[in-house]
Amino acid sequence: MTQPAASPPSRLHRAGIVILIAGWVVAAFLFVLAERNEDGMAADQRVVNGQVYTVPLDASKRELQEVERMGGKATVWMVESEAWLGSLFHGKRLAYTLAVLSSVVAGACIYLAALAAEEVGE
């Protein structure tokens, strides 16, 4: 005997559950394996006597002053925003980002499945 096909709301609900579980499992895996970057957002890297040092964004005021002189305060804001956004996709912050994004997408799927399953009252 064949099973009846699942309704679209139940398939959407199951997809939301799968997205949530898979996202959190991968986020936990990344969290355990990721290196902790204590330096924060790096604006630059300097090599001194064969040793590589990262220069944090807030420590490179000279570079930010040059950027402001050439492009204005809006350009400085864009550089800082780009550094912040880029930092979301490295190390342990990637695990947090993935957990939040999978939760939001799964929540949206489950919410839409609940809306689709409601019967329209007259």
Z-matrix of the N, CA and C atoms (Angstrom, degrees):
N
C 1 1.439
C 2 1.517 1 109.48
N 3 1.280 2 113.38 1 145.53
C 4 1.463 3 118.29 2 178.80
C 5 1.520 4 109.85 3 -98.66
N 6 1.309 5 114.04 4 147.57
C 7 1.461 6 118.95 5 177.99
C 8 1.527 7 109.39 6 -82.84
N 9 1.320 8 116.68 7 148.62
C 10 1.464 9 118.21 8 177.04
C 11 1.531 10 109.25 9 -68.70
N 12 1.313 11 114.10 10 148.25
C 13 1.470 12 119.49 11 -179.55
C 14 1.527 13 109.70 12 -66.32
N 15 1.323 14 115.33 13 140.92
C 16 1.467 15 120.34 14 179.20
C 17 1.520 16 109.27 15 -70.04
N 18 1.313 17 114.95 16 146.09
C 19 1.460 18 119.35 17 179.50
C 20 1.532 19 109.37 18 -72.77
N 21 1.325 20 116.99 19 155.35
C 22 1.467 21 119.34 20 179.37
C 23 1.534 22 113.94 21 -56.19
N 24 1.341 23 120.58 22 -40.06
C 25 1.476 24 117.76 23 177.51
C 26 1.528 25 113.42 24 -62.53
N 27 1.313 26 117.07 25 -37.66
C 28 1.468 27 118.09 26 -179.87
C 29 1.525 28 110.72 27 -71.49
N 30 1.331 29 117.71 28 -34.57
C 31 1.466 30 119.72 29 176.24
C 32 1.523 31 110.71 30 -66.54
N 33 1.333 32 117.10 31 -38.95
C 34 1.463 33 121.16 32 178.09
C 35 1.529 34 110.43 33 -66.81
N 36 1.315 35 116.68 34 -38.70
C 37 1.466 36 120.96 35 177.72
C 38 1.531 37 110.37 36 -64.23
N 39 1.333 38 116.72 37 -44.63
C 40 1.470 39 120.49 38 177.92
C 41 1.522 40 111.28 39 -63.80
N 42 1.319 41 116.55 40 -39.32
C 43 1.469 42 119.93 41 177.98
C 44 1.525 43 110.00 42 -61.67
N 45 1.325 44 117.52 43 -41.08
C 46 1.459 45 121.06 44 177.36
C 47 1.513 46 112.20 45 -61.37
N 48 1.326 47 116.79 46 -42.39
C 49 1.469 48 120.85 47 178.40
C 50 1.527 49 110.38 48 -64.19
N 51 1.336 50 116.94 49 -43.22
C 52 1.471 51 120.69 50 179.80
C 53 1.525 52 110.46 51 -64.16
N 54 1.323 53 117.63 52 -42.69
C 55 1.467 54 121.20 53 178.81
C 56 1.524 55 110.40 54 -61.85
N 57 1.322 56 116.92 55 -43.04
C 58 1.459 57 120.82 56 179.96
C 59 1.520 58 111.60 57 -63.16
N 60 1.314 59 117.02 58 -48.46
C 61 1.465 60 120.51 59 -178.39
C 62 1.533 61 110.77 60 -65.54
N 63 1.327 62 116.96 61 -47.17
C 64 1.466 63 119.78 62 -178.97
C 65 1.530 64 111.30 63 -63.42
N 66 1.323 65 117.21 64 -42.44
C 67 1.465 66 120.34 65 179.84
C 68 1.515 67 112.44 66 -62.49
N 69 1.328 68 116.46 67 -43.32
C 70 1.464 69 119.70 68 -179.40
C 71 1.522 70 112.06 69 -71.41
N 72 1.334 71 117.96 70 -34.94
C 73 1.473 72 120.05 71 177.30
C 74 1.525 73 110.09 72 -65.43
N 75 1.328 74 117.30 73 -46.22
C 76 1.458 75 120.51 74 179.14
C 77 1.533 76 110.57 75 -65.80
N 78 1.322 77 117.92 76 -38.59
C 79 1.461 78 121.05 77 177.83
C 80 1.526 79 111.13 78 -63.26
N 81 1.323 80 117.21 79 -41.44
C 82 1.471 81 120.33 80 177.46
C 83 1.520 82 110.82 81 -65.21
N 84 1.320 83 116.86 82 -40.08
C 85 1.457 84 121.44 83 177.66
C 86 1.534 85 110.34 84 -62.10
N 87 1.325 86 117.38 85 -46.21
C 88 1.464 87 121.03 86 178.53
C 89 1.525 88 111.60 87 -65.02
N 90 1.322 89 117.21 88 -38.52
C 91 1.452 90 121.15 89 -179.59
C 92 1.530 91 111.22 90 -61.69
N 93 1.322 92 116.24 91 -40.42
C 94 1.458 93 120.42 92 -179.56
C 95 1.526 94 111.02 93 -70.71
N 96 1.319 95 117.75 94 -38.79
C 97 1.457 96 121.32 95 -174.68
C 98 1.527 97 114.64 96 -87.97
N 99 1.316 98 117.83 97 -17.30
C 100 1.461 99 120.14 98 -174.00
C 101 1.522 100 111.16 99 -74.70
N 102 1.322 101 114.17 100 146.00
C 103 1.455 102 119.98 101 174.43
C 104 1.515 103 108.61 102 -82.58
N 105 1.293 104 115.65 103 143.30
C 106 1.468 105 120.67 104 179.03
C 107 1.520 106 108.56 105 -83.94
N 108 1.329 107 116.55 106 123.94
C 109 1.456 108 121.40 107 178.84
C 110 1.515 109 108.14 108 -99.23
N 111 1.311 110 117.24 109 99.61
C 112 1.460 111 121.89 110 -177.63
C 113 1.522 112 112.10 111 -78.81
N 114 1.319 113 117.61 112 -15.81
C 115 1.461 114 120.49 113 -176.46
C 116 1.515 115 113.12 114 -75.98
N 117 1.317 116 117.71 115 -12.67
C 118 1.460 117 120.26 116 -177.39
C 119 1.521 118 110.12 117 80.07
N 120 1.314 119 115.41 118 -151.85
C 121 1.451 120 120.13 119 -178.56
C 122 1.521 121 109.45 120 -78.77
N 123 1.311 122 116.54 121 127.58
C 124 1.452 123 120.52 122 -179.42
C 125 1.521 124 109.76 123 -93.55
N 126 1.329 125 115.54 124 127.90
C 127 1.450 126 120.18 125 177.04
C 128 1.517 127 110.47 126 -86.16
N 129 1.320 128 115.63 127 -31.12
C 130 1.456 129 119.81 128 -173.80
C 131 1.519 130 108.75 129 -160.25
N 132 1.308 131 115.22 130 167.67
C 133 1.451 132 120.87 131 173.28
C 134 1.517 133 108.19 132 -126.98
N 135 1.312 134 116.90 133 137.09
C 136 1.460 135 122.93 134 179.64
C 137 1.523 136 108.41 135 -119.34
N 138 1.325 137 116.03 136 141.21
C 139 1.457 138 121.78 137 176.28
C 140 1.516 139 107.54 138 -108.85
N 141 1.342 140 115.89 139 118.47
C 142 1.453 141 121.81 140 178.77
C 143 1.516 142 107.87 141 -126.50
N 144 1.348 143 116.34 142 117.67
C 145 1.467 144 122.19 143 -179.65
C 146 1.534 145 112.13 144 53.59
N 147 1.301 146 116.53 145 41.22
C 148 1.455 147 121.49 146 177.57
C 149 1.514 148 114.91 147 80.34
N 150 1.325 149 118.12 148 -2.47
C 151 1.458 150 122.67 149 179.38
C 152 1.528 151 109.17 150 -101.63
N 153 1.331 152 117.82 151 134.37
C 154 1.464 153 122.23 152 -179.36
C 155 1.521 154 108.94 153 -95.38
N 156 1.321 155 115.70 154 125.64
C 157 1.464 156 122.07 155 177.94
C 158 1.512 157 108.37 156 -119.59
N 159 1.336 158 116.38 157 136.73
C 160 1.457 159 119.79 158 175.00
C 161 1.516 160 109.15 159 -91.01
N 162 1.308 161 115.08 160 140.33
C 163 1.457 162 121.39 161 178.34
C 164 1.521 163 106.87 162 -105.59
N 165 1.348 164 118.39 163 113.08
C 166 1.465 165 120.13 164 179.73
C 167 1.525 166 111.57 165 -62.46
N 168 1.324 167 115.11 166 154.77
C 169 1.467 168 120.42 167 -176.74
C 170 1.523 169 111.61 168 -61.03
N 171 1.319 170 117.63 169 -40.63
C 172 1.457 171 118.53 170 -177.82
C 173 1.523 172 112.57 171 -75.75
N 174 1.334 173 118.02 172 -14.43
C 175 1.458 174 120.78 173 178.17
C 176 1.520 175 112.02 174 -88.78
N 177 1.310 176 117.90 175 -11.24
C 178 1.462 177 120.61 176 -178.01
C 179 1.529 178 109.97 177 -100.75
N 180 1.306 179 115.91 178 62.06
C 181 1.467 180 121.05 179 -178.35
C 182 1.522 181 111.69 180 -64.06
N 183 1.328 182 116.03 181 -32.41
C 184 1.465 183 118.76 182 -179.37
C 185 1.524 184 110.65 183 -63.04
N 186 1.344 185 116.18 184 -43.77
C 187 1.467 186 118.96 185 178.93
C 188 1.529 187 111.23 186 -64.43
N 189 1.346 188 116.66 187 -40.37
C 190 1.461 189 119.29 188 178.67
C 191 1.526 190 111.72 189 -65.90
N 192 1.331 191 117.25 190 -35.03
C 193 1.467 192 119.99 191 176.90
C 194 1.517 193 111.04 192 -66.59
N 195 1.340 194 116.81 193 -38.19
C 196 1.465 195 120.18 194 177.00
C 197 1.526 196 111.09 195 -65.52
N 198 1.332 197 115.89 196 -41.71
C 199 1.465 198 120.08 197 178.65
C 200 1.520 199 109.69 198 -63.62
N 201 1.344 200 117.18 199 -41.34
C 202 1.460 201 120.27 200 179.42
C 203 1.528 202 111.21 201 -66.09
N 204 1.309 203 116.32 202 -38.86
C 205 1.467 204 119.72 203 -179.96
C 206 1.524 205 110.53 204 -64.79
N 207 1.332 206 116.95 205 -37.38
C 208 1.458 207 119.81 206 -176.91
C 209 1.521 208 113.11 207 -84.34
N 210 1.348 209 117.40 208 -33.40
C 211 1.451 210 118.05 209 -173.53
C 212 1.509 211 116.18 210 -126.48
N 213 1.312 212 117.74 211 -7.23
C 214 1.455 213 120.07 212 179.05
C 215 1.522 214 112.27 213 92.59
N 216 1.328 215 114.43 214 178.21
C 217 1.469 216 120.79 215 -176.30
C 218 1.525 217 112.08 216 -66.77
N 219 1.307 218 116.83 217 -31.82
C 220 1.460 219 119.46 218 179.11
C 221 1.528 220 111.01 219 -64.08
N 222 1.312 221 117.21 220 -36.45
C 223 1.455 222 120.93 221 178.53
C 224 1.522 223 110.62 222 -68.31
N 225 1.322 224 117.42 223 -38.96
C 226 1.462 225 120.95 224 176.50
C 227 1.525 226 109.51 225 -62.13
N 228 1.320 227 116.90 226 -43.52
C 229 1.457 228 120.72 227 177.95
C 230 1.530 229 110.91 228 -60.90
N 231 1.328 230 117.23 229 -41.16
C 232 1.463 231 120.88 230 179.41
C 233 1.528 232 111.26 231 -65.75
N 234 1.334 233 117.57 232 -40.01
C 235 1.466 234 120.98 233 178.79
C 236 1.532 235 109.77 234 -63.76
N 237 1.319 236 117.14 235 -44.45
C 238 1.462 237 120.70 236 179.41
C 239 1.529 238 111.14 237 -66.07
N 240 1.334 239 117.05 238 -39.06
C 241 1.470 240 120.96 239 178.73
C 242 1.522 241 110.96 240 -66.29
N 243 1.322 242 116.47 241 -40.05
C 244 1.459 243 120.02 242 178.97
C 245 1.528 244 110.97 243 -65.03
N 246 1.321 245 116.60 244 -40.32
C 247 1.473 246 120.21 245 178.17
C 248 1.526 247 110.46 246 -65.03
N 249 1.327 248 117.11 247 -41.06
C 250 1.459 249 120.22 248 179.08
C 251 1.524 250 111.10 249 -65.70
N 252 1.338 251 116.65 250 -46.01
C 253 1.455 252 120.77 251 -179.62
C 254 1.522 253 110.90 252 -63.59
N 255 1.330 254 116.77 253 -40.05
C 256 1.462 255 120.21 254 177.65
C 257 1.510 256 112.51 255 -64.79
N 258 1.332 257 116.85 256 -30.95
C 259 1.463 258 119.83 257 -179.26
C 260 1.528 259 112.02 258 -71.52
N 261 1.318 260 117.54 259 -18.08
C 262 1.467 261 120.41 260 179.46
C 263 1.524 262 112.68 261 -70.94
N 264 1.326 263 117.09 262 -14.40
C 265 1.456 264 120.64 263 -174.88
C 266 1.518 265 112.67 264 -114.48
N 267 1.346 266 116.62 265 31.31
C 268 1.463 267 121.64 266 177.34
C 269 1.516 268 109.37 267 -140.56
N 270 1.316 269 115.58 268 141.16
C 271 1.454 270 121.29 269 172.60
C 272 1.522 271 113.88 270 64.82
N 273 1.327 272 114.55 271 -143.79
C 274 1.466 273 120.01 272 -176.36
C 275 1.528 274 111.97 273 -69.78
N 276 1.320 275 116.67 274 -25.48
C 277 1.470 276 118.64 275 177.65
C 278 1.524 277 110.92 276 -66.32
N 279 1.339 278 117.69 277 -27.95
C 280 1.463 279 121.03 278 175.03
C 281 1.527 280 109.87 279 -64.37
N 282 1.327 281 117.02 280 -39.40
C 283 1.464 282 120.22 281 178.09
C 284 1.520 283 110.47 282 -63.15
N 285 1.331 284 117.39 283 -44.40
C 286 1.466 285 120.39 284 177.62
C 287 1.528 286 110.79 285 -62.87
N 288 1.319 287 116.81 286 -43.71
C 289 1.464 288 120.98 287 -179.64
C 290 1.523 289 110.60 288 -61.66
N 291 1.322 290 116.95 289 -44.32
C 292 1.463 291 121.12 290 -179.86
C 293 1.524 292 111.39 291 -64.67
N 294 1.338 293 116.93 292 -40.17
C 295 1.467 294 120.19 293 179.14
C 296 1.523 295 110.93 294 -63.71
N 297 1.326 296 116.89 295 -43.25
C 298 1.468 297 120.46 296 -179.60
C 299 1.529 298 110.48 297 -67.51
N 300 1.334 299 117.21 298 -46.39
C 301 1.466 300 119.89 299 -178.90
C 302 1.533 301 111.77 300 -63.29
N 303 1.333 302 117.16 301 -41.72
C 304 1.469 303 118.12 302 179.62
C 305 1.530 304 110.79 303 -67.69
N 306 1.337 305 117.03 304 -34.44
C 307 1.467 306 119.40 305 177.19
C 308 1.521 307 111.50 306 -66.02
N 309 1.327 308 116.84 307 -40.93
C 310 1.466 309 120.56 308 179.92
C 311 1.526 310 110.96 309 -66.48
N 312 1.329 311 116.80 310 -45.56
C 313 1.468 312 120.00 311 -179.51
C 314 1.526 313 110.43 312 -66.09
N 315 1.332 314 117.58 313 -42.14
C 316 1.461 315 120.34 314 178.55
C 317 1.523 316 110.88 315 -65.00
N 318 1.323 317 116.98 316 -41.38
C 319 1.461 318 120.38 317 177.52
C 320 1.516 319 111.73 318 -61.77
N 321 1.333 320 116.34 319 -40.03
C 322 1.466 321 119.92 320 177.93
C 323 1.526 322 110.84 321 -64.89
N 324 1.324 323 117.03 322 -41.34
C 325 1.469 324 119.80 323 178.49
C 326 1.525 325 111.22 324 -63.38
N 327 1.317 326 117.20 325 -44.89
C 328 1.464 327 120.95 326 -178.88
C 329 1.528 328 110.46 327 -66.58
N 330 1.316 329 117.19 328 -40.05
C 331 1.467 330 121.24 329 178.17
C 332 1.531 331 110.68 330 -63.99
N 333 1.336 332 116.35 331 -44.78
C 334 1.463 333 119.43 332 179.33
C 335 1.526 334 111.10 333 -66.24
N 336 1.343 335 117.14 334 -34.64
C 337 1.465 336 119.90 335 176.90
C 338 1.523 337 110.70 336 -65.21
N 339 1.343 338 116.31 337 -39.40
C 340 1.462 339 119.53 338 178.18
C 341 1.527 340 110.87 339 -66.56
N 342 1.330 341 116.55 340 -38.97
C 343 1.474 342 119.33 341 177.26
C 344 1.526 343 111.42 342 -65.22
N 345 1.319 344 116.24 343 -40.20
C 346 1.473 345 119.74 344 -178.78
C 347 1.528 346 111.18 345 -70.67
N 348 1.322 347 117.93 346 -27.13
C 349 1.454 348 120.67 347 -177.59
C 350 1.540 349 112.45 348 -82.56
N 351 1.318 350 117.43 349 -16.92
C 352 1.466 351 119.79 350 -179.42
C 353 1.525 352 110.19 351 -65.51
N 354 1.284 353 114.09 352 141.45
C 355 1.447 354 119.27 353 174.98
C 356 1.516 355 108.20 354 -88.85
N 357 1.278 356 116.13 355 137.74
C 358 1.463 357 121.14 356 -179.79
C 359 1.530 358 107.87 357 -80.84
N 360 1.339 359 114.75 358 118.25
C 361 1.471 360 119.65 359 178.36
C 362 1.514 361 110.89 360 -85.26
N 363 1.298 362 115.10 361 147.07
C 364 1.466 363 117.42 362 -178.69
C 365 1.501 364 110.61 363 -110.23
